[in-house]
């Protein structure tokens, strides 16, 4: 049985992966933008590692610097609202 943190990591990772794929961005390219390894990004997308606040800031920073990124803090905040709803 998963605890709440593991469940959040899984759901957030799934959302990151869906957004990355819909934006047609490779794992390698997104990992470089975030300043993490491709393996770590894979672990995030598969729920084995959490997405840290610095990584969220990097995602948002890339959006401001380069409008080609579709993964924004707004996307993550939307996910947080959905997760809250799911817990209710």
N, C-alpha and C positions, 0 to 999 in steps of 0.2 A: 504494500500500500504506500502510495506517495504522500509525502507531507506537503503542506501548502507551498513552501518555497520551491520544491521540485516541480510541482504542478505549474506554478507561475513560470519557472524557467522553461518548461516544455511549451507552454502556450506562447510565451514571448518569442522563443526561438522559432516556433512554427510561423509566427507573424513576420519575423525578420526574413525568414527564408522566402515566404510568399511575396513579400515586398521586393526583395532582391531579384527574384526570378521575374516578376512582372516588370521590373525596371530593366531587365536584360543585362544585369551586372553579374559578373562572375564572382565566385567566392574569393578568389585570389585578389581581384580588384577591390572588393569591398574591404577585405582584410587589410590591404595596404592603406586604404583611406582611414580605417580605424586605428591603424598602428598595432595590429595584432597579427598573429600567424594565421594562415589558412586553416590549420588544424584547430586553433582556438575558436575561430569563427564557426567551423563545422560543429564543434562541441556546443557552442551557443545555439546554433540552429537545431541541434538534436536534443536540446534540453539537458545536456550533461554539464553545462557551465552557464552561469548567469551573465546577463548583459549589465555591465557596470555603469555607474553614473558618468565616469570619464568617457566611456565608449558612446553613451548617449550624447554627450556634449560634442564629441568628435563627429557623430552623425549630423547633428544640427549645424556644426561649423562647416562641414562639407557642403551642406545645403546652401548656406549663405555664400560660400566661396565659389561654388559650382552648382548651378541650378539643374544639373543632370541627375542629381540624387533624388529618388522618390521616397527614401526612408527618412522621416522627420520626427522630431520630438512630438509633434501633433499626432502622428500615427501611434507612437508609443503611449501617449496620454489617452488616446481613444481605446487602446487595448486595456489600459488600466481601468477605464470605466466599464468595459465589458467584463473584466475579471471581477470587479466589485459586484456587478450584476449577477454573475454566475455564483458568487458566494452567498447571495441573499436567498 
